Amino acid sequence: MSTQSNNSNIQNSQENSLGFYGSHGGQFVPDEMKARLNEVADCFNKYKNDKNFLAELDDLYKHFCGRPTPIFYCENLSKQLGGADIYLKREDLNHLGAHKLNNALGQLLLAKRMGKTRIIAETGAGQHGVATAAVSALYGLKCTIYMGEEDIRRQELNVLRMRMMGAEVIAATSGQKTLKEAVDEALEAFVNDPESFYVLGSAVGPYPYPEIVHHFQSVISFEAREQFQTMTNSLPDMVVACVGGGSNAIGMFSHFIKDKDVALVGAEPGGIGNKIGEHAASLVHGKESILHGFKSYVCLDEKGEVAPVYSISAGLDYPSVSPEHAHLKDIGRASYVAVTDEEAIKAFFILSKSQGIIPALESAHALAHAIKVAPNMKGKKILVCLSGRGDKDVDQISAMLKENKIQMS
Ligand SMILES: *Cc1c(COP(=O)(O)O)cnc(C)c1O
């Protein structure tokens, strides 16, 4: 029953009904989209704790995804840092190399229950697109992925992987031609085709998506909390996860929210600086606004419009963030820090060399924070969500090495 039992946690951080987390979240969309979203919500509420549904999902987690993923104690790295002990939750060991599949599988089962025949998804770096293409292939459903034209150019390999699994990849050609535009076009396609189901890739969007994604990703901390106790006879003192839209982080935090002594820290992409356009740290630098049908912290420019965002890590550069994280920040239950490109690259090399694990550049942001604070936390334990593996980033790192932009330290 891996996805059950986080309802009390949802209640904890959710003050009002219908998708509000304090002042954030909600459903700021036209009426016709509201009707479609509420159809999805009804299906989710009907099946989220249904025995047969959960049994089917658990079977897929076990046999298709490779769950449960282990917890790993980084002995070499911990010794090297000389402070806190560092542990990793190995989401990089999932099929396709990241946590994205946890959510794509869950949403696909909902689509099937609703009798939908076409799957729609947005993707940024392509990781969610690949996961959605895979589960659509598994269930023989037609799959259309919306991806920014700029991202299609940068992520050639993932585009090919999606096509190999039978998905159609459509270029979003407006604006910055990246993730924000891909979401705009995917939402529009969803409303225009009543036979479609929109598989949203992060804990963002209008109600019910933040709640759905939290539910399916909470399998991470459902496993991790128990595994950590079995391994160490204690709970971690600090849990760290990187935050793009916030799905691996909310999945990693979920079952620890009620453990008040466990510090929860989200690592946002600090990019190359604090100015507009130099980062994508919506919680650290953003202001409350509405984007893509929900209210949360958004990176805005001087005019109050959505700012261009940047991160070295293509999976983190979204200008807003999960409304639940916005609320956890407001009530002080979690804290959020901006980690720079430089710090993330350093952590990428440190983990590769010390433990033989190449992390995704996204996950390296979380790791970088742990590396920064560990020396002053002797006797404590830090659990880091290693959201994905770094094989996909090796080409990018290679190019930067060749141009002498970075050093292999
Ligand atoms: C997509 C992705 C992320 C960022 O998405 P979240 O919804 O914030 O988790 C982080 N790590 C990896 C490996 C990813 O593929």
The ligand as an SDF file (V2000), in Angstrom:
LIG
                    3D

 15 15  0  0  0  0  0  0  0  0999 V2000
   12.2400   16.6580  -13.3830 C   0  0  0  0  0  0  0  0  0  0  0  0
   13.3050   16.4380  -12.4140 C   0  0  0  0  0  0  0  0  0  0  0  0
   13.4330   17.2340  -11.2560 C   0  0  0  0  0  0  0  0  0  0  0  0
   12.5860   18.4460  -10.9910 C   0  0  0  0  0  0  0  0  0  0  0  0
   11.2290   18.2170  -10.8320 O   0  0  0  0  0  0  0  0  0  0  0  0
   10.4960   18.2340   -9.4440 P   0  0  0  0  0  0  0  0  0  0  0  0
    9.0580   18.1960   -9.7900 O   0  0  0  0  0  0  0  0  0  0  0  0
   10.8860   19.4770   -8.7180 O   0  0  0  0  0  0  0  0  0  0  0  0
   10.9300   17.0250   -8.7050 O   0  0  0  0  0  0  0  0  0  0  0  0
   14.4260   16.9080  -10.3400 C   0  0  0  0  0  0  0  0  0  0  0  0
   15.2700   15.8750  -10.5590 N   0  0  0  0  0  0  0  0  0  0  0  0
   15.1820   15.1050  -11.6620 C   0  0  0  0  0  0  0  0  0  0  0  0
   16.1590   13.9950  -11.8230 C   0  0  0  0  0  0  0  0  0  0  0  0
   14.2040   15.3620  -12.6230 C   0  0  0  0  0  0  0  0  0  0  0  0
   14.1390   14.5920  -13.7190 O   0  0  0  0  0  0  0  0  0  0  0  0
  1  2  1  0
  2  3  1  0
  2 14  2  0
  3  4  1  0
  3 10  2  0
  4  5  1  0
  5  6  1  0
  6  7  2  0
  6  8  1  0
  6  9  1  0
 10 11  1  0
 11 12  2  0
 12 13  1  0
 12 14  1  0
 14 15  1  0
M  END
$$$$
